[in-house]
């Protein structure tokens, strides 16, 4: 699995419009070959900065299949007008990961 990380700076004042467009665009990603998950995060310290995480089965699913698709063109049509500058994109591999599990006592109490 590959994680795509895109850092996206939005024109100040267009945050809500971008978020609405990204909510629509989410389904473009999720309907694409090899897309596993889509998440959009907003910076607390820099409210016009977002980080988009997309999980792909392979890097080719992102760079070849998605980037050459109508879904990519529609993503850019919806969200592109709000970009302050082009997104900065990297591909990541998970090296170390961990999650806290709920305590057994709290599960029994529910």
N, C-alpha and C positions, 0 to 999 in steps of 0.2 A: 504494500500500500504506500502511496505517495501523498504527502500533504502539500497542497499549494497554499502559500501565504502571500496575500496581496495587501500591501499598505497603500491606502487610498486617501488622499487629501481632497476634501470637498470644498467648493467655494463657500465662504462664510455666509450664513443665512439660508443655505440650501440643504441643510442637514435633514429636515423632515421630508422634503421632496425626494432626496436621495434614498432615504430609508424606505419610503413607499415604493419607489422604483425597484429597489433591491428585493423587497418582499415579493414582488411579481417575478423578478428575474430568478429568484431561488428555484422555481419550478423548471426554468430553462436548464439550469445546472443539473438538478436532480433527475430530469428526464433524459439526460445525455449518457451515452455509452460510458460505462466505467465509473460514473460518479456515485460515491457512497454517501457523502454527507456534505452539508453546506452550513456554515456559521458566519455571521457578521457581528463583529464586536466594535463598540465605539469607545474611544479613549475618554477617560474622565478628565485627565489633565489638558488634553487638546481636543475639544469637542468636535472639531471639523476633521479629525483623523479617525479613520476606520481601519480595521484589519479583518480581512476576509480569509477564512480557512475553508478550503475545499479538499475533501478526501477523494482520491482517485485510485482505481485499481492499478493503473500503470501511468507513467509519465506520457506515453503516447496517447492515452485516452484524453489527456488534457491538451497536449501540445499539437497533436495531429487531428484527432477526431473532433474535439470541441472547438478548437481554434479555427477550424475550416468549416464550421457548421453555420446554419442559419440561426441556431440558438445563440452563438457567440455574437453574431451581428445584431440580434435583438437585444442582448445584454448591453452591448455598447450603445445602441440607440436609446434604451431606457435610462441607463445610468451615466453614460459618457458626458452628457451636457452638464452634469453637476461636478465633474472632476476639475479640481484646481490645476492638476498636472497629471501626466499619465501614471497609472498605478505601477508600483515597484513590486515585481513578482519574483518569488523564490520557490524552489521545490525542496521539501524537507523529508527526511527519514526519521522515524521515532527511534531513539537510542535507549532512553530510559523513560519509563512511565510508571505511575502509581496512582491509586485511588483509595480513599478511605471508605471502608464498608461500615454500614450502620451497626452499632453495637447490638448484640443479641438481646440485651435487656429492653432496648427501645423497640425492637421488632415485636417482642412478646407483649409489650404494653399496648400495642396498637390494636 
